[in-house]
Amino acid sequence: MGVEDRSSICAVLTAFNRREKTLKALKAFFEQSGAFNLSAVLMDDGSTDGTGEAVEAQFEQVKVLRGDGSLFWNRGMAAAYAQAREQKADFYLWLNDDTLIDSDAVARLVSDAQEVESPCIIVGSTRDPDSGEFTYGGLKSASSWHSGKFGLIPPTESPQPCVGMNGNVVLISHEAAELTGGIDKYFSHSMGDYDYALSATKAGVRAYVGRAYHGTCARNPKGAAWHEKGSIRERWKAVNSFKGLPMKEWAYFLRKHGTWTWPLAWLLTYRRILTG
């Protein structure tokens, strides 16, 4: 395969004060096996630990954008993805900055993309770096009426259809990106990856869980859930924080992807503000 025949792949990341993890994630990406033209776009959302500067010093293939610290994961990814799509790459790889992909992960994701029906999204699966436990990947619907309930789909030795996804490792073909468009910036931190997969399906894109695992990523540490806070006022504040489940964003998601039952799903979610 000549250089001119290589698939171009642009990774998309957002980061905030995780310099060493971000550098390791990018290093693993640029050391991928296979004949690919690799580049990346990183949104450094107001880091104070020198993340952006360190990335620019070590990786000339990365375009670093800078935010003011208010973008969080989803809006940071939306900005980086919009910039990445200007490259007109053959594939885009969403990559969390705390995820280390295996050395052949990209080659296997591309192989799966070439095997399944196009246009497609191939969702990578991650395991805990210590226990090997399945942590993030593709999702299936877990309710016939509640559009916000999902369950993880363990990877197997062949691609499997999915409806939702965690955005840790996701390969998106150029055609799928053109059909689906950008990441919905209505969401601040979470839900944007779930929304993108559901929106892609509606646009005629096929989403699949790729075969086997593609890297390591520890599950985010669990603090006290918003509904476990002491008072009603504390629970209200926690649920509407960017790390909670903001009420307006959740209503938007359920209305966008649900049926006429979405208000009931919304009410059932927030009943715990009163009951704990």
Disulfide bonds with the S-S distance in Angstrom:
none
